[in-house]
């Protein structure tokens, strides 16, 4: 008998696992409350600890799921802050701090832009596009496309990859969308993996490629009150 040795494949924090674990914990808590073992109301006041746990789980994800780590750090920071407020009894007024969301987004954009610039400097098959209150259309016909960096803020970007191929069978597109949209067209024989974090938005995959296709595209990043559509 053999056992899997790939530890990165053994642990992958998915939405199903998170929801399942929360449901189990909530059910056990209510059962204990009914039996008089604990005060469920008191325990529930420490609910931000869940954010810390989920955030920590996202941070320790394997490299292929690294796009979730920024979300993990944000969840840990917010959860730790709210937990400390509950534990020490000081008042937290969330609305006094909401502008920091823009600070966090700005930092994320700068970090990602630096990474994209370094990649583009060493890779002629990388492209980037930004739409701010505007529309951008790009058509890529490179037979060795590797990666793209797309940023849409109150604007839209359309990228046509139907005449392109990938370098080594793999390509990556990093997206950041805020109050905007991105449309990506791929060849019918490309498979697509969605690793995008979405906040009050959506991503729709209408591509027709099978999972074991010759070319594989991974889409990752963050969508805030916007949308991404992938189609053949």
Legacy VTK file of the C-alpha trace (Angstrom):
# vtk DataFile Version 3.0
C-alpha trace
ASCII
DATASET POLYDATA
POINTS 232 float
0.000 0.000 0.000
1.303 3.447 -0.884
0.412 6.787 0.596
0.458 10.199 -1.114
3.633 12.158 -0.466
2.522 15.485 -1.965
1.653 17.533 1.091
0.524 20.493 -0.997
-2.241 18.345 -2.486
-3.212 16.984 0.920
-4.345 20.361 2.232
-6.428 22.763 0.220
-8.790 25.122 2.028
-11.860 25.334 -0.181
-15.221 27.103 0.389
-16.851 23.689 0.906
-14.417 22.856 3.715
-14.901 26.269 5.357
-18.711 26.101 5.243
-18.688 22.491 6.436
-16.400 23.238 9.378
-18.492 26.274 10.405
-21.706 24.210 10.207
-20.201 21.461 12.382
-18.924 23.950 14.975
-22.259 25.798 15.066
-24.208 22.569 15.491
-21.962 21.364 18.317
-22.204 24.741 20.036
-26.015 24.760 19.951
-26.107 21.159 21.211
-23.811 22.026 24.113
-25.988 25.045 24.906
-29.133 22.893 24.961
-27.431 20.486 27.364
-26.409 23.360 29.648
-22.692 22.833 29.170
-21.882 26.259 27.708
-23.476 29.623 27.118
-23.801 29.802 23.333
-24.411 33.562 23.375
-21.152 34.198 25.195
-19.170 31.912 22.890
-20.719 33.488 19.792
-19.423 36.890 20.883
-15.975 35.608 19.909
-17.025 34.805 16.317
-14.172 36.923 14.816
-11.813 34.084 15.818
-13.270 32.230 12.822
-11.883 34.950 10.535
-8.431 34.496 12.072
-8.559 30.716 11.552
-9.759 30.981 7.957
-7.159 33.657 7.208
-4.373 31.501 8.630
-5.574 28.588 6.524
-5.402 30.689 3.354
-1.909 31.962 4.155
-0.421 28.462 4.462
-1.826 27.322 1.114
0.621 25.719 -1.357
2.331 27.926 -3.991
-0.222 27.170 -6.724
-2.919 28.746 -4.535
-0.802 31.729 -3.456
-3.329 34.166 -4.895
-5.440 33.634 -1.771
-2.743 34.776 0.677
-3.583 38.482 0.501
-7.168 37.622 1.432
-5.820 35.508 4.286
-3.788 38.373 5.737
-6.774 40.717 5.507
-9.056 38.209 7.275
-6.479 37.622 10.010
-6.035 41.363 10.592
-9.766 42.088 10.757
-10.512 38.994 12.836
-7.679 39.699 15.284
-8.760 43.303 15.672
-12.406 42.391 16.360
-11.394 39.567 18.702
-9.191 41.929 20.711
-12.054 44.414 20.906
-14.361 41.723 22.320
-11.764 40.351 24.726
-10.628 43.700 26.159
-14.039 45.343 25.986
-13.245 48.427 23.910
-15.642 49.750 21.295
-14.962 49.238 17.614
-16.548 51.567 15.085
-16.007 49.922 11.715
-17.159 52.929 9.715
-14.337 55.050 11.131
-11.844 52.743 9.466
-13.487 51.798 6.150
-11.291 54.158 4.045
-8.376 51.836 4.834
-9.939 49.470 2.287
-8.681 51.836 -0.408
-5.236 51.879 1.206
-5.115 48.079 1.144
-6.213 47.995 -2.489
-3.597 50.602 -3.401
-0.835 48.606 -1.730
-1.982 45.439 -3.491
-1.981 47.205 -6.865
1.524 48.597 -6.338
2.936 45.241 -5.262
1.317 43.456 -8.179
2.428 46.150 -10.635
6.050 45.783 -9.519
5.852 42.029 -9.956
4.318 42.383 -13.402
6.996 44.885 -14.447
9.781 42.536 -13.385
8.166 39.677 -15.296
7.646 41.778 -18.423
11.278 42.917 -18.328
12.439 39.309 -18.608
9.616 37.893 -20.711
8.610 39.263 -24.080
5.406 37.199 -24.013
3.832 39.141 -21.110
1.362 42.010 -21.474
-0.468 44.417 -19.205
-3.494 46.658 -19.618
-5.297 49.155 -17.424
-8.705 50.756 -17.954
-9.730 53.679 -15.756
-13.009 55.279 -16.820
-12.308 53.879 -20.267
-12.427 50.799 -22.480
-9.419 48.796 -23.661
-9.305 46.077 -26.321
-6.306 43.815 -26.859
-5.758 40.939 -29.291
-2.906 38.525 -28.601
-1.599 36.259 -31.358
1.655 35.104 -29.766
2.284 31.340 -30.024
4.035 31.453 -26.631
1.816 33.633 -24.446
2.804 33.412 -20.770
0.985 35.957 -18.631
-1.008 39.171 -18.473
-1.820 41.778 -15.846
-5.278 43.364 -16.262
-6.632 46.211 -14.115
-10.117 47.644 -14.653
-11.352 50.441 -12.385
-14.694 51.896 -13.466
-13.841 50.720 -16.964
-13.692 47.647 -19.152
-11.047 45.450 -20.781
-11.539 42.943 -23.602
-8.728 40.482 -24.316
-8.878 38.136 -27.309
-6.598 35.087 -27.017
-8.236 32.988 -29.744
-5.195 33.297 -32.017
-2.669 32.644 -29.237
-0.853 29.642 -27.846
0.820 29.122 -24.489
4.464 28.700 -23.547
4.851 25.185 -22.211
1.093 24.699 -22.059
0.569 27.105 -19.135
-0.445 30.773 -18.932
-1.588 33.067 -16.119
-3.736 36.192 -16.093
-3.808 38.347 -12.952
-6.873 40.579 -12.674
-7.976 43.424 -10.464
-11.495 44.731 -11.048
-13.278 47.444 -9.100
-16.589 48.774 -10.407
-15.670 47.508 -13.848
-15.469 44.425 -16.006
-13.069 42.194 -17.935
-13.918 39.890 -20.835
-11.433 37.198 -21.848
-11.884 35.136 -25.005
-9.934 31.879 -25.208
-9.541 29.232 -27.940
-11.970 26.298 -27.718
-9.169 23.862 -26.809
-8.001 25.791 -23.720
-8.928 24.746 -20.201
-9.464 27.480 -17.612
-8.947 27.475 -13.841
-10.670 30.193 -11.806
-8.726 31.282 -8.701
-10.254 34.765 -8.384
-11.419 36.183 -5.059
-14.761 37.987 -5.449
-16.375 40.604 -3.188
-19.892 41.649 -4.228
-19.179 40.739 -7.822
-18.948 37.711 -10.048
-16.913 35.656 -12.485
-18.507 33.507 -15.178
-16.666 30.840 -17.145
-18.296 29.955 -20.484
-15.208 28.399 -22.043
-15.535 25.004 -23.694
-12.109 23.468 -23.067
-11.790 20.138 -21.256
-9.688 19.784 -18.127
-6.880 17.804 -19.808
-6.558 20.243 -22.725
-3.153 20.966 -24.248
-3.241 24.604 -23.121
-4.213 25.692 -19.620
-5.028 29.206 -18.419
-5.185 30.202 -14.750
-7.062 33.376 -13.828
-6.399 34.804 -10.378
-6.750 38.093 -8.531
-9.510 40.170 -6.932
-12.904 41.411 -8.137
-14.723 44.044 -6.066
-18.220 45.052 -7.201
-17.370 44.074 -10.755
-17.250 41.104 -13.043
-15.052 38.850 -15.155
-16.363 36.770 -18.047
-14.422 34.043 -19.817
-15.769 32.600 -23.057
-14.703 30.783 -26.192
LINES 1 233
232 0 1 2 3 4 5 6 7 8 9 10 11 12 13 14 15 16 17 18 19 20 21 22 23 24 25 26 27 28 29 30 31 32 33 34 35 36 37 38 39 40 41 42 43 44 45 46 47 48 49 50 51 52 53 54 55 56 57 58 59 60 61 62 63 64 65 66 67 68 69 70 71 72 73 74 75 76 77 78 79 80 81 82 83 84 85 86 87 88 89 90 91 92 93 94 95 96 97 98 99 100 101 102 103 104 105 106 107 108 109 110 111 112 113 114 115 116 117 118 119 120 121 122 123 124 125 126 127 128 129 130 131 132 133 134 135 136 137 138 139 140 141 142 143 144 145 146 147 148 149 150 151 152 153 154 155 156 157 158 159 160 161 162 163 164 165 166 167 168 169 170 171 172 173 174 175 176 177 178 179 180 181 182 183 184 185 186 187 188 189 190 191 192 193 194 195 196 197 198 199 200 201 202 203 204 205 206 207 208 209 210 211 212 213 214 215 216 217 218 219 220 221 222 223 224 225 226 227 228 229 230 231
